[in-house]
Amino acid sequence: MRQLWFYIVITFGGILTSCIKEVPVDVSDEKPDAYFLNAFLCADSQARVQVGKVSGITESYNYISDATVSLIANGNRFPLSYDKDGWYASSAFIFNGNDSIRVEMVHGSRGVTRELKAPSKLQIQTVQTFPLVVGFVGRTVGFRLFFKDSAFNDNFYRLRVDETYWLYKKDGEGNNIDSVLQSRKLPISGDDIAYLRNPYNVYTNRELLFSDVTFNGLRTGLEFYRASAQPNDERTESYRVVLENLHPDLYHYYNDRNAHLWQQSSITQTPTKVEGNIEGVYGVFGLYQLDDYLVRF
């Protein structure tokens, strides 16, 4: 009986072996030789461009340190020097509103380029604050923003508020015994038609994205409010109101990014696709102008 089982096992193993066929698999599609380039350039800040290759989610970052990266403003070329983590930088690069700005990256036989028109400069004239009562929020603070922009261009804005505040520690009788100075992005919202025309504002309360299609050249006073009540153990030190005039590509990127991040946590929605604007590589090349206004208490 043992000999019978031995021959059965040997025979079955031979059949399985004869059925095995090795098939070569092309893994080039699993690890594509794809590049990424990201650069959000502000007229008043150091120019920084990040370059690398796409890597798997479980792999380490694949930054590129030997690329040739340049920025060209109205025909003037500014070479960027490598810093670290794929970042190339230049403190000499500057641009003005309506300038033509081009980024170029060459690595080996690969080369990419993208050209954009810089948005116009803006200026915050003043910011007023006032007490306000809002449904589902309660007593809060309202903001009235006055700014000057170009009436000759179609402008796209990103508005946010950075709050610096004192956080107090209380004893059992409610007396302050210690404090620490902290900062955060303030949750904000608004009922102005400029905000409501952008349906993507429902996906975040950390910023408001809007265009000037409803007020360009007519008015620059906009109201918005703090979208949360302030806890009793906090006291605001200051609000830094930041307004950016974005290139349309960067405006659409922020909208898609906010929708994608919110929808990732939903079991009923498919995350919005976030697309780049540079042909041949992943990533976004964007330009913006910025002004801020500090409100102290």
TIDREN-399756 format. One line per 10 residues: number of its first residue (from 1); for each residue x negated, y, z negated of N, C-alpha, C. Coordinates in steps of 0.02 Angstrom, whole numbers. Last residue first. Layout:
# TIDREN-399756
NUM = X Y Z X Y Z X Y Z ~ ...
This chain:
# TIDREN-399756
297 = 229 4642 -920 277 4656 -973 241 4674 -1037 ~ 196 4673 -745 175 4658 -814 230 4677 -863 ~ 187 4614 -587 235 4645 -633 216 4624 -704 ~ 92 4633 -444 92 4609 -513 141 4649 -556 ~ 101 4574 -282 119 4629 -327 126 4601 -397 ~ 18 4537 -125 49 4519 -189 59 4581 -231 ~ 11 4477 44 7 4532 -4 41 4510 -68 ~ -58 4402 189 -34 4396 120 -40 4463 84 ~ -40 4313 343 -60 4374 307 -27 4372 239 ~ -97 4162 423 -49 4201 385 -82 4264 356
287 = -103 4018 530 -128 4085 512 -74 4121 471 ~ -150 3845 554 -103 3898 540 -137 3962 519 ~ -153 3687 614 -192 3749 616 -143 3806 608 ~ -138 3525 551 -105 3589 565 -156 3645 564 ~ -147 3349 604 -161 3408 564 -128 3471 589 ~ -229 3237 718 -179 3250 667 -198 3315 631 ~ -267 3270 891 -286 3254 823 -225 3264 778 ~ -213 3299 1016 -269 3252 1013 -291 3234 943 ~ -161 3464 986 -160 3407 1031 -222 3364 1023 ~ -93 3521 843 -157 3519 879 -157 3456 921
277 = 10 3528 753 15 3571 811 -50 3573 851 ~ 99 3390 672 46 3440 679 56 3482 741 ~ 250 3351 582 208 3348 641 156 3404 640 ~ 339 3251 481 296 3310 478 246 3305 535 ~ 505 3199 480 439 3189 509 400 3254 508 ~ 597 3177 330 584 3216 391 513 3204 415 ~ 645 3019 265 603 3079 261 593 3112 329 ~ 813 2974 260 749 2959 291 706 3022 291 ~ 913 2952 113 889 2993 169 822 2968 195 ~ 946 2878 3 997 2883 56 973 2922 116
267 = 858 2884 -97 869 2818 -69 919 2820 -12 ~ 733 3009 -117 804 2993 -107 810 2924 -75 ~ 604 3046 -119 631 3023 -183 705 3004 -177 ~ 582 3094 9 546 3033 -12 575 3004 -76 ~ 647 3214 16 682 3155 41 647 3090 24 ~ 549 3302 -34 612 3292 -70 646 3228 -49 ~ 449 3291 64 434 3274 -6 497 3261 -46 ~ 519 3333 180 490 3266 176 478 3245 103 ~ 552 3466 152 605 3417 163 578 3346 154 ~ 422 3520 142 467 3523 84 524 3472 91
257 = 375 3496 274 341 3466 216 387 3465 155 ~ 460 3574 352 461 3501 360 429 3467 300 ~ 424 3704 304 493 3679 302 496 3603 304 ~ 287 3708 334 309 3712 264 381 3687 257 ~ 295 3700 477 261 3648 438 284 3649 365 ~ 359 3819 510 394 3755 522 361 3698 484 ~ 255 3908 471 323 3913 443 360 3847 451 ~ 155 3873 559 145 3861 487 212 3864 450 ~ 211 3913 680 192 3843 670 184 3827 597 ~ 229 4055 662 287 4009 665 269 3936 656
247 = 121 4123 536 130 4104 606 188 4054 609 ~ 192 4219 401 165 4157 429 170 4156 505 ~ 160 4323 273 187 4325 341 153 4269 380 ~ 197 4304 101 154 4287 158 193 4295 223 ~ 198 4369 -60 234 4367 4 184 4355 60 ~ 211 4347 -230 168 4336 -172 212 4329 -110 ~ 209 4417 -386 252 4405 -329 208 4402 -266 ~ 174 4371 -541 138 4388 -479 181 4368 -420 ~ 226 4426 -696 246 4392 -635 203 4416 -578 ~ 170 4406 -867 171 4441 -803 200 4395 -749
237 = 212 4350 -989 160 4401 -989 161 4441 -925 ~ 358 4291 -1067 324 4306 -1004 273 4362 -1013 ~ 360 4173 -1193 367 4244 -1178 326 4260 -1116 ~ 443 4032 -1270 400 4062 -1220 413 4137 -1215 ~ 538 3966 -1345 468 3964 -1369 419 3993 -1318 ~ 657 3969 -1278 649 4015 -1335 577 4017 -1361 ~ 641 3962 -1097 647 3932 -1164 631 3982 -1219 ~ 733 4049 -975 669 4044 -1010 679 4014 -1079 ~ 826 3965 -848 824 4006 -908 757 3996 -943 ~ 792 3972 -673 794 3934 -736 793 3983 -794
227 = 767 4045 -560 818 3993 -557 819 3948 -618 ~ 757 4217 -544 728 4159 -578 782 4106 -584 ~ 809 4283 -384 811 4277 -456 775 4215 -481 ~ 811 4418 -263 810 4347 -280 806 4343 -356 ~ 833 4537 -132 842 4516 -202 839 4440 -208 ~ 741 4650 -30 773 4585 -39 778 4568 -113 ~ 718 4778 78 732 4764 8 771 4700 2 ~ 701 4821 206 649 4777 179 658 4765 105 ~ 795 4851 355 786 4857 283 733 4807 261 ~ 768 4861 494 826 4894 464 819 4903 389
217 = 665 4787 548 668 4858 565 724 4896 531 ~ 756 4641 528 694 4669 557 705 4742 578 ~ 859 4569 470 845 4636 444 786 4670 477 ~ 879 4443 521 939 4479 497 923 4551 475 ~ 754 4394 554 803 4402 608 864 4442 586 ~ 644 4369 479 671 4436 476 725 4448 528 ~ 656 4210 389 633 4253 444 666 4321 437 ~ 595 4115 248 647 4150 285 615 4190 341 ~ 580 4019 103 556 4029 171 612 4061 212 ~ 534 4023 -63 587 4039 -16 555 4053 52
207 = 483 3903 -188 468 3955 -139 530 3966 -96 ~ 528 3811 -275 464 3841 -291 444 3896 -242 ~ 634 3734 -251 648 3797 -285 584 3832 -305 ~ 678 3640 -103 630 3660 -154 654 3724 -188 ~ 778 3612 -13 733 3557 -32 681 3577 -84 ~ 850 3719 30 883 3675 -21 835 3622 -47 ~ 782 3779 132 771 3805 65 805 3763 11 ~ 821 3731 255 768 3694 220 756 3720 150 ~ 910 3817 316 937 3761 277 885 3722 238 ~ 906 3983 323 858 3929 328 882 3870 285
197 = 1006 4071 291 1000 4051 361 950 3995 371 ~ 987 4103 159 1038 4054 175 1034 4030 247 ~ 892 4204 162 874 4139 134 923 4085 156 ~ 965 4306 225 899 4286 252 878 4218 226 ~ 1073 4328 143 1085 4291 205 1019 4269 237 ~ 1039 4299 -30 1034 4342 29 1042 4299 92 ~ 1034 4229 -146 1096 4225 -108 1094 4268 -45 ~ 900 4128 -214 930 4190 -194 990 4179 -150 ~ 770 4070 -328 824 4059 -280 853 4127 -262 ~ 630 3989 -407 667 4048 -384 721 4027 -335
187 = 520 3937 -533 576 3918 -490 618 3979 -472 ~ 350 3990 -528 417 4002 -555 470 3975 -507 ~ 209 3899 -562 251 3925 -509 321 3931 -535 ~ 115 3950 -709 152 3902 -669 186 3938 -611 ~ 9 3960 -855 35 3986 -792 70 3931 -754 ~ -23 4013 -1027 -18 3964 -974 10 3997 -911 ~ -95 4038 -1183 -77 4071 -1121 -79 4019 -1064 ~ -28 3992 -1340 -77 3978 -1287 -50 4009 -1223 ~ -14 4006 -1519 8 4021 -1451 -48 4005 -1402 ~ 57 3979 -1684 3 3974 -1635 31 3989 -1566
177 = 165 4006 -1761 102 3993 -1796 43 3986 -1748 ~ 318 4085 -1779 263 4071 -1734 198 4062 -1773 ~ 448 4004 -1871 399 4057 -1866 343 4037 -1818 ~ 539 3903 -1900 547 3942 -1838 499 3999 -1830 ~ 515 3824 -2004 562 3878 -2016 571 3923 -1955 ~ 417 3735 -1963 483 3709 -1978 536 3762 -1989 ~ 332 3835 -1838 334 3792 -1896 406 3769 -1909 ~ 293 3834 -1661 329 3859 -1720 325 3809 -1778 ~ 195 3895 -1532 208 3838 -1576 237 3864 -1641 ~ 228 3970 -1373 219 3975 -1445 233 3907 -1479
167 = 153 4021 -1229 190 3965 -1258 175 3963 -1332 ~ 161 4158 -1123 137 4133 -1188 183 4077 -1211 ~ 128 4156 -945 172 4162 -1004 137 4134 -1065 ~ 136 4200 -777 91 4190 -834 131 4203 -897 ~ 201 4139 -626 215 4167 -693 158 4150 -741 ~ 213 4177 -459 171 4144 -509 182 4178 -576 ~ 329 4155 -333 312 4195 -393 271 4151 -440 ~ 346 4172 -153 340 4134 -215 321 4181 -272 ~ 393 4162 16 396 4201 -46 390 4155 -105 ~ 354 4176 181 353 4128 125 345 4169 61
157 = 423 4221 341 396 4235 275 400 4175 228 ~ 398 4281 502 420 4223 463 384 4225 396 ~ 449 4397 629 409 4379 571 441 4322 532 ~ 427 4458 785 469 4411 749 428 4383 691 ~ 377 4631 796 364 4560 800 420 4520 765 ~ 404 4762 774 394 4743 844 384 4668 852 ~ 407 4799 644 472 4790 676 466 4767 748 ~ 305 4735 520 307 4760 589 375 4746 619 ~ 345 4786 351 318 4741 400 322 4772 469 ~ 348 4820 180 345 4849 247 313 4798 294
147 = 463 4790 42 400 4781 78 406 4810 148 ~ 532 4761 -113 529 4809 -58 461 4800 -23 ~ 634 4657 -207 570 4662 -172 576 4711 -114 ~ 695 4630 -360 711 4668 -300 645 4686 -266 ~ 746 4496 -463 691 4532 -431 719 4569 -370 ~ 816 4454 -623 820 4464 -552 762 4505 -526 ~ 814 4332 -750 786 4394 -725 794 4396 -649 ~ 954 4271 -848 890 4262 -815 866 4331 -791 ~ 1078 4179 -927 1041 4242 -925 972 4230 -896 ~ 1128 4044 -819 1136 4086 -878 1100 4152 -871
137 = 1140 3940 -726 1073 3960 -750 1080 3998 -816 ~ 1269 3921 -688 1228 3861 -697 1156 3876 -717 ~ 1273 4089 -624 1307 4026 -640 1260 3967 -640 ~ 1176 4215 -698 1188 4173 -639 1222 4109 -662 ~ 1144 4378 -743 1178 4317 -764 1198 4278 -702 ~ 1000 4480 -768 1050 4452 -723 1081 4390 -756 ~ 895 4626 -778 929 4569 -809 987 4546 -765 ~ 764 4658 -657 825 4678 -692 858 4617 -722 ~ 622 4729 -574 654 4674 -609 715 4700 -647 ~ 549 4773 -417 588 4792 -476 618 4730 -508
127 = 405 4804 -331 449 4750 -354 483 4774 -417 ~ 345 4890 -184 359 4885 -255 403 4825 -268 ~ 282 4859 -61 283 4927 -87 296 4929 -162 ~ 180 4747 17 231 4752 -35 227 4822 -65 ~ 148 4737 187 130 4772 125 190 4773 78 ~ 71 4641 320 128 4666 282 104 4698 217 ~ 12 4617 488 -1 4630 417 62 4656 384 ~ 72 4489 601 57 4558 582 47 4565 507 ~ -12 4333 643 46 4374 623 25 4443 600 ~ -115 4293 784 -110 4308 713 -47 4349 698
117 = -87 4165 896 -86 4237 887 -73 4252 814 ~ -199 4026 926 -138 4056 900 -145 4131 899 ~ -266 3879 999 -266 3951 995 -198 3976 972 ~ -372 3741 981 -304 3767 974 -308 3842 964 ~ -465 3595 1029 -459 3667 1022 -386 3686 1016 ~ -585 3462 1017 -516 3487 1015 -518 3563 1007 ~ -682 3324 1071 -676 3396 1061 -603 3417 1062 ~ -796 3190 1069 -729 3215 1055 -731 3290 1044 ~ -921 3141 1075 -888 3153 1139 -818 3182 1131 ~ -973 3218 930 -990 3168 981 -959 3187 1047
107 = -859 3335 900 -894 3282 863 -908 3226 913 ~ -803 3499 888 -835 3450 931 -872 3400 887 ~ -674 3615 879 -710 3562 842 -738 3513 893 ~ -611 3779 866 -643 3728 908 -680 3679 863 ~ -477 3893 859 -521 3847 822 -547 3796 871 ~ -442 4063 893 -449 3995 918 -496 3955 873 ~ -334 4200 894 -380 4160 854 -381 4088 881 ~ -300 4361 939 -299 4292 965 -353 4253 930 ~ -214 4476 830 -275 4450 861 -263 4379 888 ~ -102 4516 759 -95 4510 831 -160 4491 867
97 = -197 4581 623 -133 4562 652 -133 4565 727 ~ -368 4521 619 -316 4570 608 -251 4546 639 ~ -499 4428 537 -454 4442 592 -401 4491 570 ~ -665 4364 507 -608 4407 489 -562 4413 550 ~ -802 4274 449 -745 4275 494 -689 4319 467 ~ -898 4263 352 -904 4319 400 -843 4326 444 ~ -888 4152 281 -866 4213 247 -868 4273 293 ~ -840 3992 327 -874 4053 349 -845 4112 312 ~ -850 3811 320 -830 3876 295 -870 3932 327 ~ -782 3648 316 -828 3694 349 -804 3765 334
87 = -757 3498 227 -742 3569 235 -799 3607 267 ~ -783 3366 196 -757 3381 261 -742 3454 275 ~ -843 3375 69 -777 3343 77 -743 3362 142 ~ -930 3532 90 -923 3465 63 -853 3440 76 ~ -986 3623 205 -989 3631 132 -989 3562 99 ~ -1059 3676 357 -1029 3622 318 -1040 3636 243 ~ -1013 3832 433 -1063 3789 402 -1029 3736 359 ~ -953 3891 589 -939 3873 520 -992 3825 495 ~ -979 4029 700 -993 3959 681 -980 3948 607 ~ -877 4132 782 -904 4126 714 -916 4052 698
77 = -869 4235 926 -875 4168 898 -907 4170 829 ~ -753 4339 1000 -811 4338 956 -813 4271 919 ~ -631 4335 1068 -693 4323 1105 -756 4321 1063 ~ -536 4354 966 -542 4402 1021 -609 4397 1058 ~ -621 4242 873 -572 4296 865 -584 4348 919 ~ -649 4076 845 -659 4129 894 -603 4179 886 ~ -739 3963 746 -679 4004 753 -695 4061 800 ~ -805 3796 753 -810 3868 764 -741 3899 764 ~ -903 3656 715 -838 3690 706 -848 3765 713 ~ -969 3506 748 -980 3577 764 -912 3611 763
67 = -998 3379 622 -961 3408 678 -984 3480 690 ~ -1048 3307 515 -1093 3326 570 -1056 3351 631 ~ -961 3260 420 -1007 3313 399 -1051 3338 455 ~ -800 3204 393 -853 3212 443 -896 3272 424 ~ -725 3084 280 -740 3153 302 -798 3153 352 ~ -625 2978 240 -676 2974 291 -690 3044 320 ~ -581 2919 78 -578 2971 129 -637 2967 176 ~ -559 2740 59 -583 2805 38 -579 2855 95 ~ -405 2646 79 -475 2660 92 -495 2730 67 ~ -273 2625 71 -313 2596 17 -387 2610 26
57 = -225 2684 186 -202 2710 122 -242 2684 64 ~ -358 2710 307 -302 2674 278 -286 2700 209 ~ -398 2867 387 -415 2805 353 -353 2774 324 ~ -448 2978 514 -393 2947 479 -415 2880 450 ~ -588 3084 486 -555 3032 524 -501 3000 481 ~ -601 3266 476 -615 3197 456 -583 3148 503 ~ -614 3433 420 -616 3386 475 -632 3316 448 ~ -553 3593 375 -570 3525 354 -563 3477 412 ~ -605 3758 362 -576 3708 407 -599 3640 384 ~ -590 3922 302 -609 3853 287 -570 3806 332
47 = -636 4088 273 -610 4040 322 -636 3970 307 ~ -591 4180 130 -642 4143 166 -610 4092 213 ~ -460 4304 157 -494 4251 119 -548 4217 163 ~ -376 4388 226 -414 4417 171 -454 4365 131 ~ -306 4314 321 -349 4368 344 -395 4394 289 ~ -310 4138 305 -283 4202 282 -332 4258 300 ~ -278 3985 381 -323 4042 376 -285 4105 357 ~ -282 3824 359 -233 3877 347 -273 3940 332 ~ -321 3680 441 -347 3747 427 -289 3795 419 ~ -371 3517 478 -325 3560 443 -358 3627 428
37 = -381 3376 577 -409 3443 567 -355 3486 534 ~ -426 3206 606 -380 3256 580 -417 3322 571 ~ -439 3073 729 -466 3128 690 -409 3169 659 ~ -448 2898 752 -409 2960 754 -438 3011 707 ~ -471 2763 802 -523 2813 795 -491 2882 801 ~ -367 2651 707 -379 2694 765 -434 2745 750 ~ -351 2510 652 -395 2563 628 -413 2609 687 ~ -261 2435 723 -251 2441 651 -294 2496 622 ~ -302 2431 852 -242 2470 838 -231 2480 764 ~ -410 2346 846 -423 2417 860 -363 2461 845
27 = -402 2214 830 -385 2254 771 -397 2328 784 ~ -347 2085 921 -377 2151 931 -355 2196 874 ~ -379 1919 888 -335 1975 874 -374 2040 883 ~ -381 1758 964 -417 1820 948 -368 1878 940 ~ -321 1613 895 -301 1667 940 -340 1730 920 ~ -344 1442 886 -369 1506 866 -352 1559 918 ~ -228 1320 849 -259 1356 903 -281 1425 878 ~ -183 1161 792 -209 1226 775 -244 1257 834 ~ -150 1032 825 -101 1084 841 -126 1154 826 ~ -250 951 779 -244 957 851 -195 1011 872
17 = -224 959 643 -285 988 669 -280 999 744 ~ -105 884 633 -105 956 616 -165 991 646 ~ -153 757 670 -101 790 710 -101 865 697 ~ -244 730 567 -268 737 636 -219 772 681 ~ -156 722 460 -206 775 462 -233 786 531 ~ -87 605 495 -51 669 491 -98 728 494 ~ -192 510 485 -157 521 549 -122 589 550 ~ -224 519 349 -275 533 400 -242 549 467 ~ -102 480 291 -130 546 278 -181 565 332 ~ -91 348 340 -40 397 355 -66 468 347
7 = -203 285 286 -200 293 359 -147 345 379 ~ -166 293 150 -228 324 173 -226 336 248 ~ -51 217 144 -46 289 131 -109 325 156 ~ -110 92 169 -59 118 214 -53 194 206 ~ -194 74 59 -224 80 125 -175 110 175 ~ -98 63 -41 -143 120 -43 -175 131 25 ~ -41 -60 0 0 0 0 -43 63 0
